Structure formats: structure tokens, C-alpha cells
Amino acid sequence: MTLFLGGQEKNDSICPTIGLVLSGGGAKGYAHIGALKVLEKNNIYPDRVGGTSMGAIIGGLYASGYTAEELDSIVYNIDLGEAILSPRKRKMIPFFDKKYAEKYILQLPFDNFKIKMPHAISKGQGTNKVLTTLTRHVHSVNDFEQLSTPFYCIATDLETGDQVILDKGFLAHDILASGAFPTLVAPQEIGGRLLVDGGVVNNFPVKEMRDKGADLVIGVDVQDDNVSREEMKSITKILEQIATLKSQENLEFQKKHTDIFINANVEGYGVTDFDAKKDLIERGVTATENKLDTILKLIPEHCRKPNTFRTIKHDIHKQDSLVVTSIELIGAEHYTSDYLLGKIDIDVPQEIPYNEIVNSIDRLYATGNFSQIDFLVRDDLYGKRIVYQLEEEKSRMYLKFGLHYDNVYKTGFLTNLTVKNIFWKNSFLSTDVILGDKLRFNVNYLIDNGAKPSFGVNYSYRDVEFNGIFDEAKLFDLEYEFRVHNFQAFIQSTLFDRYAFGLGLEYDNIKIKNNSLVVDSDITNLGRNNYFGPYLYTKIDNRDQPNFAKKGVLASAKYKWIVASNDETTSETNSYFKVNSEFNFPINKNFTFKLNGGLGLTLSDEDLPYGQQFYLGGFNEQSLVNYQKFYGYDFMEIRTNNYILLGGNLQYNLFKNHYINGFMNVLSSGKEIKDLSRYDDHFGLGVQYGYNSPLGPLIFNYAFTTETETSTFNIGLGFWF
């Protein structure tokens, strides 16, 4: 007769209480799944599970009722690396942000007019959403002793450095806190404490398992030894080394309390190698099989359970939907229920697919107004109640920065101040100042009322000089300067954050100056002219990405009625209608066909005033009066009252973030609508190389026109603004 390390006598009639302890190790923790698969294959099921960091995540899910095979399937279907980074899904980003907030390369909190640095790369929302979804069957369990397998995990109190044993609370939160690797995932607040990765103080909590009453402890360790200075070639490796310095010292102590120590060979892998799941799981299988003889000797055959043994106390929901009878919102102080319900976009009572509930979380998170969002499934009188627990972003003021260069606007440095919830709930004030060859401004204010109509005002100022606009005889390429003040006040409704409809009032103050020695008989120095009138508009943007889109539509349509003007070149009120569109059709993984179209119509008897006419040419994306890009011609080289434009573009994704485009476009233009009979007025074609860089798109653009047999070469760097 012998004794287990826990003091339990080993004989053929007594079954020990088996404790399974899983260490931390980031992505290396996938090896734990391999260990569980071998144990289950041999009918060995632990009576208790404990872990730290990734060991807490794998162990917590296992304790909630998942089998090893189910965990294997879960990690193959979830990109945990992407979940940690938790990027906002573009299709769910508010329409306002798609138009005004995708041009910045850096954003920093600016509370009390002091720049603050972020706590970590990730706030943990993506991982939290995944864990909350996977543990929805135990949302009502607050004591982890009541899980299918009793469970605990370890976290570190960031303020005191103390070890915290988490065995009660909300399972998803606790295992996320245990795995909140410093600087990678932000600290998690639980019970008034700021908690981070438990591996900082105890990466292999075996002694704690003994204290929980385990007679026999199986420990699976996926930690590496400390590495040399030559191997610390990245910030991840340095942080990993810092985090494990103390855990290596603690490991020898904890091993003394382990009956069966399984050390998976994870050499060569780091904490962020989430794509290596297959090999890491196999390494866990191999390491456990190497210890199988010892395991079977210590656990008598009659103590091994058949694979039907594991009675799940809390059914893992296999159904894809549930009947939701009510929605509860908790934690939103600066946002109205109309705004929140508009983003959630779920009507109750009705049967709701689970994936739609998850999508509602993504829509809320995509607003950028919440640092963490949880959903809890609770029993209601006739179905289920979904409780949204919202943690608002503590910062409501931000500094943002951007850079851009192109052949027309030259170099521009963008500084933005964004203030949320100023003057009104759900409001956003965004102010751009663009310094460069010419000064530019953008000021946008929006009260976003969700499903109900929203209210906004925009002001912009543009000052640009360029060579363009032929004289009437097309003998001279004239030099012009446009100075444009534009003010809009509007009411807008959005649908699915992809479609917008609205009406408003618009005021333009435009000065056009001819800087050429040649006097154009058609456009002289007009001085300042004012144009005022109502307008209607609709917009669509459901592209997968703002630059080099592979699928989706970008389109806009606008009708404007100019009811007041001091422009002496026209004697009556005018109106016009214009449409711009881009359709992206994926052909296969690498090829995308793009169809472009444009339409501008003057709906009055007289010509539009010069400040409101349609100007085409160039490859620029910035807005300036009624400008439309048209390849093959210089910026704003073509001026007209009416036009129809068609274009085609074949895009090839050469390799990651690198694109080659071949394009052509044709244009019919005329003084009157009846002149738009043929597409032979203007023709352009060319090629483009683009790189989607961290600073924004880098573009080299070459185009040629057969009309004048001239070519243009353009360079652009950075997001357009």
C-alpha cells in the first residue's frame, strides 16, 4: 500500500479524487486539449479542474461541460488571435464613422486636455464576446462548484500583486481576467479589483488544487524555460520573459505537489502563435501518451469512467435560437435607450438566432463608445431575457492624426479633436485641421438617435490651386484657385449602418480665381458667390474595406435646388441631380471586378452657375464642389452642365496588401441633357499599383487619354481627407 502526495492511500478499492491543473502559456495552451483527448480516450475524467491564463480558459470551458473533442472543434472554428485584437467589423461601423473616421492613423485619449496612452493592445472585448457566447449555458451559475466539474482559476491583483483565486462569479469574466496578458489584453475589473494574467504570480496552481481536496493531481505544463538575450528579438518575447521569471521559480515548488507531471514540448512557439493549433494539440497528445503508463498505474481500472459517465448538469445549448421576450440595458449613462436599441436592432418578442445576438454585440462595440459589452441569458416569464451589460469608454475626448500627399493638394498633416456627448446625449463633435500647402477645415456634429432620425451639421473649408479646365478652344491649360466654404444642416436616418437617407439645407460660398496669364473667355475672376438651397440625398456604403475593396457598394445620390444666389452668371433658380457609384464584384480570391458610374444632370433651363457645375478629371477622392474623378485627365480638367460616366476596373490582389489595377472609363458630356447621346467625348485608361500601408493607401497611378494623346502620372499616400 502506498500514498498519493495528497495523503490518500492507494489500493484497488479506493478511487482518488482527481484534480487536473493546466498551466498558462498563451497559444501554447492548445496543448491542453491534446492532454484532455488522451485522458478521455482512456476514460479518465478529473473530479476538479484548475488553471491559469490559457489553462484557465481551456479548463473553464471543459468544466462547463464541453468535451475534449468539442474543444478541439471550437479552437479550429475560432480565430483567437483575431478575437484578442477585436477589430471593429466595418459593415457594422456607424455610417457617420465610415464617412468621417476612417482617415486617421493614430488615436489617443485626450481627457482633461492631457494625452493618455492605452492600457493594452486589446481591451479584451473580442475574447470576452467569444467566452460569453461559449458559456451561455452556465450564465446562471455563480458558484463554480456547481459546474459540471468544479473549477477555479488564478488571477493577479494589479495594484497589490496578490494572487486571487477565482471560484465564484461570472465564468467568462473570470477566465478572461486570468488570461489578461499584460499589455496584450487590458486589465479586467472584477469585484472592485483590477486583475491581470494569473501567470504573473502563479502559472501552475497545484498547491491550490491540493487545498481544494484533490488526492491525485495531474498537472499539464506548457511553459518554456527562460530564453537567452539572443532569442528575445520581439516585444512579445520580452514580455513573455518578464511574465514568466517568477513563475519559473514557483514551478519547482508546485511540481512537488504534483503526482503526474506532464510537460508538453512547445519549444519554438510563443504565446501569440494561435495559427499553430494543430501541432500544439498534437504535442499535448504526445506528452500525455508518454505518461500514460504512470497514469494508468495510479488510477485503478474500476476508477476509470465510461465515456457516458460525464453527466452534464447544465446542457450546452445545441439549438441555434431562443425565444426572447425582453431586453434589459445596464450601464449606459450617456446614451439613450433609442440609440442603444437602434444599434442592437432586435425586435422582441420573437425567436432570435444566437448569431444575431452576437451580431448585436458587434454592432454596439463597433460604435467605439463601449470598452466592454456582455450579454446574459436570463429566464423570463414566457421565454428569455437578454441582459446587455455595458461599460462605457471612460474617455470621451480624443486626439487623432493623419497624413496625406497627392499631386493636387500636396502634403497635408491632419489633426482632429473628437468629443463625444457634448451638448447632447449620443452626440459626436469632430473637428479637423489640415495643415500643409493650403489650410483646410472640417467640422462635423451629429446627434445619433439610432432608429429614429438623427440631426447633424457640417462645415468645411477648402483652398486648392491646380492646373486644369481648358479654355473653350482647348488651347490653354489654365491655372485656377478654388476657395470653398460649405455648410450643411440635415436630418438623416440610417438602415443597418450601411444606408443613409436625409434632407437638409446647404450654403456654399465659393471664390474661383484665374491665375493664368491667359484670360479665359468663359471663366473670369468671379469673386465670391453664394448659393443656398435645400437638398435630398441617399448614400450606400457596405464595402468590406475602404481601400481596395473586394466586395460591396459605395454609392450616393443628391438632388439640390438652388433657391438663392448672387452669382451674376445665372438669372434664375437652378437645380441639379447627381449620382456616383462603385460596385465591387469578387471573381475569386484574388480578382475583383469594379464597375463605376456617374451621372450629373442640370434640371433647369439655364446653365448651372460656375460654382455649382460638374468638374471631372484626376484620381482624387477629396470632395470639392461637384467634383468627380475621371482617369486619364488632370484634376478638374473637364467642366460641364451634364454628363454620364461609365468605368470598369479589374483589381488583382498580388499578395497581402498589394494590388494591381487596370482601368478604363468613358464620358459623355454636354451643355444640355439631349447632348448625352454617345460615349465618345472623353476616354481614359491606365494602370495602378496600390499598397494598403499602415499610413493609408500608397498609390502610383498612370493614365492615358486618346482625346489629347496625353498621359498623367499621379502619386498618393495616406487616407483621403
Salt bridges, closest charged atoms under 4 A:
ASP47 OD1 - LYS305 NZ 3.94
GLU70 OE2 - LYS318 NZ 3.11
ASP72 OD2 - LYS37 NZ 3.32
ASP97 OD2 - ARG88 NH1 3.48
GLU102 OE2 - ARG90 NE 2.90
ASP111 OD2 - LYS116 NZ 3.81
GLU145 OE2 - ARG48 NH1 2.79
ASP157 OD2 - ARG193 NE 3.12
ASP167 OD2 - LYS212 NZ 2.68
ASP211 OD1 - LYS207 NZ 3.04
ASP224 OD2 - LYS28 NZ 3.29
GLU240 OE2 - LYS28 NZ 2.74
GLU252 OE2 - LYS255 NZ 3.96
ASP259 OD2 - ARG210 NH2 2.54
ASP279 OD2 - ARG283 NE 3.14
GLU328 OE1 - ARG385 NE 2.99
ASP338 OD2 - LYS452 NZ 3.07
GLU356 OE2 - ARG363 NH2 2.61
ASP362 OD2 - LYS89 NZ 3.14
ASP362 OD1 - LYS129 NZ 2.77
ASP374 OD2 - HIS173 NE2 2.57
ASP379 OD1 - LYS384 NZ 2.41
GLU391 OE2 - LYS394 NZ 3.65
GLU392 OE1 - HIS334 ND1 2.75
GLU393 OE2 - LYS123 NZ 1.98
ASP406 OD2 - HIS404 NE2 2.80
ASP432 OD2 - LYS103 NZ 2.70
ASP448 OD2 - LYS343 NZ 3.38
ASP463 OD2 - LYS438 NZ 3.99
ASP463 OD2 - ARG483 NE 3.55
GLU465 OE2 - LYS438 NZ 3.04
GLU481 OE2 - LYS438 NZ 3.64
GLU481 OE2 - ARG483 NE 2.89
ASP497 OD1 - LYS343 NZ 3.24
GLU506 OE1 - LYS558 NZ 2.79
GLU506 OE1 - LYS560 NZ 3.05
ASP508 OD2 - LYS560 NZ 2.88
ASP522 OD2 - ARG639 NH2 2.61
ASP541 OD2 - ARG90 NH2 2.88
ASP541 OD1 - ARG543 NE 3.07
ASP607 OD2 - LYS671 NZ 2.56
GLU621 OE2 - LYS629 NZ 2.71
GLU672 OE1 - LYS674 NZ 3.52
ASP680 OD2 - ARG678 NH2 3.08
GLU707 OE2 - LYS474 NZ 3.03
GLU707 OE1 - HIS682 ND1 2.80
